[in-house]
Amino acid sequence: MTAEASQAGPQEDPATDGERPLHIALLTYKGNPFCGGQGVYVRHLSRELARLGHRVEVIGSQPYPVLDEGAEYADRLSLTELPSLDLYRSPDPFRTPQRDEYRDWIDALEVATMWTGGFPEPLTFSLRARRHLRARRGEFDVVHDNQTLGYGLLGDVGAPLVTTIHHPITVDRQLELDAAENWQQRWGKRRWYAFTRMQKRVARRLPSVLTVSGTSRAEIVDHLGVRDDRIHVVHIGADTDLFSPDPSVPAVPGRIVTTSSADVPLKGLVFLVEALAKVRTEHPAAHLVVVGKRPTEGPVAQAMERYGLEGAVEFVKGISDAELVDLVRSAEVACVPSLYEGFSLPAAEAMATGTPLVATTGGAIPEVAGRDGETCLAVPPGDPGALAAGLSRLLGDPELRVRLGRAGRERVLRHFTWARAAEGTVARYREAITGSPVPERRAADKPTAVDEAVDAAVDAAVEELAAPHPESRATC
C-alpha cells in the first residue's frame, strides 16, 4: 500500500502533534550503540519517534542496531536487517569471505575496496538500501539517512529523503593525517578515508540536511559545500530518565571518568593521560576510568608507560547501560578531552547524572557543556596542563563539584533531551513530505560528469541485479 493510499484507508490515531502519523525508514550503516555516537542516535531517536505515535522501521547493517523495547510503542518500532559481509567483525577483522558468501556484485565491490585499503561500508550499504527501498516503493512517507552519504541514496529512493550529518568526516580525516608519523601512515589514512570524496559530492546534492549543532552546521558548509539554507540544526540529547542523579551511589575519591576510542586522535585521550600524571602530584588518589578499548600500542599506551600510570588508568568495555550510568555517578569528575566533537553525547550524559564536568572547547562541546564556571570547567583542546588544572580544581573543591553538577543537570533538562530531538526531527520530515521548494543550485552544486556517470551506473546495475539469483553469484 502506498503512503497516499494509506491516507485514504482506515484512519489511524493522530500523532502527538495532531497530524497523521508517519511511516519512517531510518537508515544506519553501522548502528550498534556500543560502536559510537551514530548507534546511540538511532537507538534513542527511533524510540522517541515511536513514542510520538509514528511507525519507525530501522534498516541497518552489521553491527546491527539495538532498539529499545517498550510495551507502549512495541507495534510501532521494528528492525530490518540489511546484511553486509561484515568484514570488520570481531574476532577476525579484515577477513576474506568464503566463496559461498558472495551474493552479488555489491559484495564483490565491498571486498575489493577493503583489499585495496579503503572503507567500503558507506557506499555498499547505500547501494543495498537503494535496492531495498525501491522494491518497497510507496511504503514509507520519508526516508531518513543517518550519515551514510553514499551514491546509492541519490535520486529516487521511493520517498522524500532527509539526511543527518553529525559532523563532516573530513574533520576526522585531517586530524588522523596530522597525527600520522610517516608517509606510509599518511598514505594509508588517505586511502581509508577516500569515501569522504563521495560523501562530499552526495552532501552537496541533498535537499534536506539535519545536524546536531551550530558548529557542525558551519563545518558542513565549509568542508562539504552544502548550502546553508538546506541545513537545519536539531539538537540531540541525553536519556535523562536513565542518566540521572542517584545519591545512593557513592562517589569514589579521585575517580575521573571519560568515554574515548583510545588511539583516535580526535578524542584527545593522550592529553588526558598526560594531565592525570600532573594531577596525581597533588591528588595521589586520582585515577582514570576510560569507557573504551585498552590500547596495546600507540600514543596512549606509550604515555601510560612513560608516566608510570598502569595502575591508575582502567579501561572498561561492553558494560550495560545501568553499569555505565553507575560508573559515571561514581566519579567525582567527568571529562571530555576531545580535540573536536560535532555534539558530545558523553558531555550531555555526564551532566544529566549531576556529575561535574571538565571539557575542552573543541568543536561543539561548548554548545552542550555551557559556560566555564557556570555549568562546567572549560579548557582549550590539546592542552594537558589546562586539563590538569581543571581536574585538580574540581577534585579539591567539593562545593564547586556540587554546584556545577546541579547546574549541568538543569542545562540538559532545558535543552538536550531525546523527546525534543524527535519533535524537531518530525517537523523537518513534514517539510520534506510537503515538498517545500529547494533553492536553485549554484553552479558548484550541479552534478559533475563523474557524478552523472556514477548515477547512471548505479541505476543500471541495481535494476539488473535487483533480484540476484544463486547461479549469478560473484566469485573472487
N, C-alpha and C positions, 0 to 999 in steps of 0.2 A: 504494500500500500504506500502511495506517495504521501509526502507531508501535506500536500494540498488536499488529497482525498481524506486524510485523517481529520482534517478540519471540518469536512462535510459529514463525517460519520458521527458516532455517539460522542457526546460532549464529555471531556474529561474535567475533573475538578480544576479550577484555575490554580496557577502557581501563586506563591505568596505575594507577587507584585500585581495580582489581579488579572494577569494576561494568560493566554493559552500556554500550558506547559510545553517545553521544547524537548525534542529528542536530539541528544548531543553525542557526536562521536568525538572522543577525546584521545588523540594520538600521542604515544610516547615511545620513542625507540629504545629507551633504557629507563624503565620505570620503577625499579625496586628502590624503596625509600632508604635502604641501607647503603645504596651506591651513590648517594648525593642528593643535592637540593631539588633536582628535577623530579625525582621519585617522591619526595616529600610533598612537592607542589601538587602532583597528580593525586596522591592519596587524599590530601585534605580538601583540595578544591572539588574533587568528584563527590566526596561525602556531603559537602555543604551545598553543592548544586542539587543533589538529590533531596536534601532537606528542604530546599526551596520549592520542591514539587516537580522538578524536571527529571526526565529519564536520561541517564548518563551511561553510555557504553564506552568503557576504556578499551582501546585497541592498542596492544603493546607487544613488544618483543622481549627476549631474554636480556637480563634477568627480569622476569615478569613483575608487573606492578602488584603491590599488596594493597588491597582495598579494605576499608573499614566496613565491618558488618554491623547492621543495626536494624531491629525489627521495624522501626518507623519508616525506613526507606529501602528495605531489602528488595522489593519488587521494582525499584527504580535505578538500581546500580548494579552493573554487571561488567565482567571482564571477558574480552575476546582475545585469545592468544594468536598472534601472528608470528610464527616461529622463524627465526633466522637459523644459521648453522651454529650459533653460539660459540664463536671462535675464541672468545676470551674468558671462557668459563674456568672456574677453579675445579680441580687442581691442575688442569692441563691447558693453560692459556696458549694462544698462537698454535693451536693444534691443526693437523691436516686431516680433514674429514675422510671417512671411508667412501669408496666408490658408490655404494648404495645410498649414501646420504644426500647426494645431489638430486635435486628435483627439477631444476630449470636453469635458464641462463643467468638469472639473478644470483643463484647460489654460486655459479662459476665465477661471476664478477666479484662476489664477496671474497672468495678465496684468493683470486688473483690479486686483488687490491691489498689484502693482508700480506701475501707473499712478497709484494714489492714495497712493503714498509708503510703503506697507507692505512687509514682508518675508514673502513667501508660502510659502517652502520647507518649514518645519516642518509646516504644515497640509497643503499639497498632496502632499508626499511621504507623509505618514501616510495620506491617502486612497488613494493609489495602492498603498501597501503593504497596506492593508486588503483591497483588491480582489484583489491578487496572493495573499495568504496564504489568503484564504477559498477561492479557486479551487484551492488545493493543500492543503486541509484534511486533516489526518492524516499529512502527510509529515514534519512536524517534531515533535521531542519538546519543544522550547522555542523561544520567540521572544525574542530579546534586542535591545531598542531602545537605540541609542546617542544618547540625549538629543534625540530628535525631539519627544516630548511633544505629539503632535498628537491632535486629536479622533478621527481615524481609528483610533487604536490602543486606544480604549476598547471595552469589551465583548468579543465573541467574535472572536478573530483566528486561530482554528484550533489553538491550542496555548497552554500557560501562558506568561504574559508576565513577563519580568524587564527592568527598565529601569535604565540607568546615567545618573545625573545628575552630571556632573563638578563643576559648581557652578551655582547659580541665575543665569540670565542677567539677572535683576533687578539683580544687583550691577553688571554692565557698564552696564546702563541708567542707574543712578543716577550712576555716575562720568561717563558721557557727558553727562548733564543738568547735572551740576555744572560741567563744563568748557565748556558752551555759552556763547557770548558775547552772545547777544541772543535775543529772543523767537522769531524765525524759526527759529534753530537749535534752540531748545528744542522748538518745535512739531514740527519735522522728526524729532527724536530720539524724541519721544513716539509719533509715527505709526509710525516704523520699528520700534520695539520693542513695538508693540501686540500682537504674538504672545505676549508674556510673560503676558498675561492668560489666554490659552488654556493655556499651559504650567502655570500655577498651578492652574487647575481640573483639568487632567488629572493632575498630580502627586499631588494630594490623594486621587485615586481609584485609585491604583496599589497592587497587593497587595505588590509586592516591589521595592525600590529599592536599587541599589548606588551607592556613591560612593567617592571616591578618598582621602579624608582625614577626620579628625575635625572639622577646621574646616568643610569642605564639609557634613558631616552637620549641624552646628549651623546653618549658613546655610540649608540646605534646610528644616529645622524652622521657623526664624524667618521666612524670606521666602516659602516656598511652603506652609506649614501642613501638611506631611506628618508623620504620627505618627512619633515617634522609634523605636518598636519595629518599624516597617516598613523601616527604613533600615539597611543593612549596609556597613561600611567594608571595602573590598578595595583595598589599596594597589597602585598600578601601579609601573612602574619603568623602568629603562634596559636597552637591549640591551647587556649587559656584555661580550659577545664582540666586538661592533663598537666600542663606546665603551670603549676600554681604553688603558692607557699604552703608549707606543712611544718608547723612548729615542732611536731613530734619527731622529725628527722634531725638529729643533732649535727651541728657543723663540726667538721674535723679541723682542728687547729692547723693552720698553714696550708690548707688544701687549695690549690688553684686548678680549675678545670677548663679545658678547651676542646674544641672539635676541629680535627685537622687531618687532611691527607698528608702524611708525613713529609714526603720529599717533593711536593708540588710547590714550586717557588711562590706562587700566588698566595698561598696560605700563611706564609711567614713564620712557620713553626721554628725554624732555626734561630730566629731573633728572640723568640720567647724562651728557648732553651738557654741562650746566652744570657738573657735577662735573669732567668732563675738562678744562675750561678752568682750573679751580683746580689740578688735578693737574699740568698742564704747567708751572706756575710752578716746581715742584720737580723734575719729571721731564720735561724738554723732549722726550724721545723717546716719551713716552706718546702712544698713538694708539688709536682705537677701530674695530673691525670689527663691523658690525651685519649679522647674518643676517636680511635682510628688504628690503623695497622702499624705495628712496630717496624721501623726500618732496620734492615740488616747492614746497609751501607749507605753512603751518600752524606750530604752536609749535616743532617740531623744526627745520624749515628756518630759521625766524626766529632760534632760539638759535644755530645754527651760523654764521649770518651775523653776528649780534651779537658773538660771541666770536672771530670770525675763524678758525673751525675747519674750513673747507672742505677743506684738505689733510690734516687729522688725523682725519677720520671717513670710513670707506669702507663702502659698502653692497654686499652680495653676495646674489644671489637665483638660485634654480634650480640650485644646486650639487648634486652627487651625495652620497650618504651618505658615501662614502670621503673626498670633499673636505671635507665638514663635519667629520668626525672629525679629520682632519689639521689643519684650521683651529683647532679647539678645543685640540688638542695643542700647537699652535704658540704659543698665548697664554701669557703669564706669569700672567695673571689672567682668570678668567671672572666675569661679573657678571650678576645678576638684579635689576634696579631696580624691579620691579613694585610697584604700589600694592596689588595683591591677586592671588593665584593660588589656584585650587582644589587644585592639587598642585604643579606646576612641573617638567615634564619637562626643560627646559633645565638646571635645577639638578642633577637626578639624572644627566643625561648628562655634564655637565661634570665632576662629581665622579667619575664612573666612569672618565674618562680620566686621573684623577690631577691635573687642573688645579685649583689653589686657587681658592676661590670667595668673592666678596663678594656678599652677598644681603640684601635687606630682610627685615623681619619681617612683611610683608603677607600676610594670609590664612594659607594652609597652608605657606608656604615654610619656616618653622622646623621643621615636622614632617619635611620632606625634608632640609634642609640641616644640621640638628642645632644644637648649642650654639655660641655665639660663642666663638671662641678654641680650640675643640676640633676641629671639622670644617669650619669656615668663619669668616668675619668677618661678623657680623650688624649691620645698621644700621636705623634707623627708615625707613619708607617716606616718600617725598616730601621728603627732606632732602638736597639736593645737597652740603651741607657735610659731613655724616656719610659720604656716599658717597665724597667726595673723600679724606677722612681714611683710610678703609679701603683704598681703592685705593693711595694713596701709601704706606701702611704695608706692604702686600704687595709693591709694586714695589721698595721699598727694603730688603727683608729676604728674601734667598734661602733661608735656613734655615727661616723660617716658611712660605714657599711649599711647600717640600718636605714639611714636617710636616703641614700642612693637606691637601695633595694626597693623601698616603698615607692619612690618616685618613678623608678623604672617600670614597675608593675602597672602603675597608673597610666603611664605613657602608652604601653602596649594595649591596654584595655580601650583607650580612647581611639587609637589609630590603626592598630595592626592585628586584626582578627580575621580568621578564615571566613566568617559569616559576611563581613564587609567585603572581602575579596570576591566572594561568589556573587554578591549583589552587583558589584561593579562590572564583573565579567558578563553577567546576563544582560546588562544594559548594552554592552558592546555587541553581544550576539544579536540582539534585536535590531540594532542599527544595521548590521551586516545583512540580515534577512530582508529588511525592508528595501535594501538596495539603494541606500543613500549614495548619491553620485560621488565618484572618486575624482579628485582634481586631475587635470590634464598632466600627462607625463612630461617631464623635462626631457631634453634630448639625451641626457645621461641615463635616464630611466628606460629608454627604449631598448628592446631586446637586440642584442648583437647577433651577428651571423652565427657565432658559436652557440648562443642560447637557442636560436631558432632551429639549428641543426640537432641539438640535443632534444628539444621538444619533439621534433618530428620523429627522431629515432625512438624515443620513449613511447610515443603514441603507437608507432608501427609495431614495435616489439611486444608491447603489452597486449595489443589487440590480437596478435598472432599467438601469443603464449598465455592468454588469459586462463585457459583450462588445459594445462600441460598433461600429457598422457605418459604413463610409465615408460613406454617404449621410446619416448623422445628425451629421456633424462640426459643431462650433460655428463660427459666424462672428462676426467682431468688426469 
